[in-house]
Amino acid sequence: MNLYSITSGAVEYDRTDISAFGHNEMLPFRKRMQMIFQDPFASLDPRMTVGEIIGAPLAVHKLFTGDEYQERVRKLIDLVGLKSDHINRYPHEFSGGQRQRIGIARSLAVEPEFIICDEPVSALDVSIQAQVINLLVEFQKTMGLTYLFISHDLSIVRYISDKVGVMYLGHLVECAGVENIFADMRHPYTKALFSAVPKANPKAARESKRKVLQGDIPSPINPPSGCSFRTRCPEAKALCAEERPRLKDIGDNHLVACHLC
């Protein structure tokens, strides 16, 4: 989203390097991609009404004015399940779930094609999480949206995702279709991560073998040589300390960064 300057590499969107773009250059891309933030309270300006918050992207991109502007804001409020009389209220007057709905409405205002969902339900109660997730799934189907959904809750990841990427210490270690990765995980970190998922069936929970990792996560500022996971990997070999593994396709578009796979 270019909210922060990158320290290395490049960020490409639609085959265009946007890494060094300034405000004016980013504006057309910002219309195409929006973001739903993790904290539904901190991401809303407490001095602005709901109508002003949702309408801000419309004003920035000069899409609607006058009555059309007001009508578009009302439609967005209705779309996310809020009431029309909420338009003049302030963020502190809403629950966490309602505030996140406001954030979702704001992200949809300019009709983007791509939305980054940065742990959008982690700060919400479980019952409210389901409502927000179902809302996102509905919009994905009706509007043809693409989400980059960031989460540590693997049950939600499985429900909402088509493709899953697993990261460790800032590096992608495994990537595959959602059913493929849940059925045939290959990277040692992926196996440990998935083994920690709570199981609703008590018998299955007793029979499952959790892979407990030893040691602490290394510093991302000074990572280990070679594979960044090797200091905690129970299967690490000498090669793992010498060379960083690259992502390779092991079949069916299943990518793994591991010397042992």
SULLIN-V609725 format. One record per backbone hydrogen bond with DSSP energy under -1.0 kcal/mol. NH is the residue of the N-H (numbers start at 1). CO is the residue of the C=O. E is the energy in kcal/mol with one decimal. If there is no record, write none. Layout:
# SULLIN-V609725
nh = (NH:NH)
co = (CO:CO)
e = (E:E)
This chain:
# SULLIN-V609725
nh = (13:16:18:21:26:27:30:31:33:34:36:43:44:48:50:51:53:54:55:59:60:61:63:68:70:71:72:73:74:75:76:77:78:79:80:81:82:86:87:89:93:94:99:100:101:102:103:104:105:106:107:108:111:113:114:115:116:117:118:119:119:124:129:130:132:133:134:135:136:137:138:139:140:141:142:143:146:148:150:157:158:159:160:161:164:166:168:171:173:174:175:176:178:181:182:183:184:191:192:193:194:195:197:205:206:207:208:227:230:232:236:241:243:248:250:255:256:257:261)
co = (16:13:11:18:22:23:26:27:29:114:116:39:41:45:89:87:49:50:51:55:56:57:58:65:66:67:68:69:70:71:72:73:74:75:76:78:77:83:84:86:90:91:95:96:97:98:99:100:101:102:103:104:108:32:32:146:34:148:36:117:150:121:125:126:128:129:130:131:132:133:134:135:136:137:138:139:113:115:117:153:154:155:156:157:176:174:171:168:166:166:255:164:162:177:178:179:180:187:188:189:190:191:194:201:202:203:204:240:227:229:233:238:239:256:254:175:248:173:258)
e = (-2.7:-1.1:-2.5:-1.4:-2.2:-1.4:-2.7:-1.3:-1.7:-2.2:-3.0:-1.5:-1.4:-1.7:-2.3:-2.7:-2.4:-2.7:-1.9:-1.9:-2.5:-2.2:-2.3:-1.2:-1.8:-2.4:-2.3:-2.1:-2.2:-2.2:-2.0:-2.2:-2.2:-2.3:-1.5:-1.4:-2.3:-1.9:-1.3:-1.8:-2.2:-1.9:-2.5:-2.1:-1.6:-1.8:-2.1:-2.2:-2.6:-2.3:-1.8:-1.5:-1.9:-2.5:-1.8:-2.6:-2.5:-2.5:-2.4:-1.3:-1.7:-1.6:-2.4:-1.6:-2.2:-2.8:-2.4:-1.7:-2.2:-2.5:-2.2:-2.2:-2.2:-1.8:-2.5:-2.4:-1.6:-2.1:-2.9:-2.1:-2.4:-1.5:-2.4:-2.1:-3.2:-3.1:-2.8:-1.6:-3.0:-1.3:-2.6:-2.1:-2.3:-2.7:-1.7:-1.7:-2.3:-2.2:-2.0:-2.7:-2.6:-1.7:-1.3:-2.3:-2.0:-2.0:-1.5:-3.2:-1.4:-1.9:-1.1:-1.2:-2.0:-1.9:-2.9:-3.3:-2.2:-2.8:-1.0)
